[in-house]
């Protein structure tokens, strides 16, 4: 039998974000990449902020991945992320754009050239 939502440890998003619904900067989307800044002090950070920093301490995750790991809405993670960028705990960057694929004619010419050499 499942427990009522109140007993499952549900924390309302406005509690996590201190009542804020918008991040301090509006530059994050679901594919924004987040990198942790090493050797930043964690004391003074709230529990969700700390969990986010620890997630990206050893690698890079997208905002969507962070939201899934923290089990928080992406909008809440955007607010947390804005706080952590402002405090210098994380760095964000846009994802690497998808490279344009070479034309199939160019690939065929390369293949023909390789065959000619063999």
BELPE-V183994 format. One line per field, one symbol per residue. ss: DSSP state (H for helix, E for strand, L for the rest). phi: phi as a letter, one per 20 degrees, with the letter a starting at -180 (. if undefined). burial: b if it has 9 or more other C-alpha atoms within 8 Angstrom, else e. Layout:
ss->???
phi->???
burial->???
//
This chain:
ss->LLLLHHHHLLLLHHHHLLLLLLLLLLLLLLLLEEEELLLLLLLLLLHHHHHHHHHHLLLEEEHHHHHHHHLLLHHHHHHHHHHHHHHLLEEEELLLLLLLLLLHHHHHHHHHHHHHHL
phi->.eefgfeemfdfgfffelnedcffcdddcfdfecdfefmefegnefffgffffffdfdadcegfffgffelcfgfffffffgffffeneccdbffffffffffffffffffffffffe
burial->eeeeeeeeeeeebbebbeeebebeeeebeebbbbbbbeeeeeeeeeebbbbbbbbbbeebbbbbebbeebebebebbbbbbbbbbeebbbbbeeeeeeeeeeeeeebeeeeeeeeeee
//
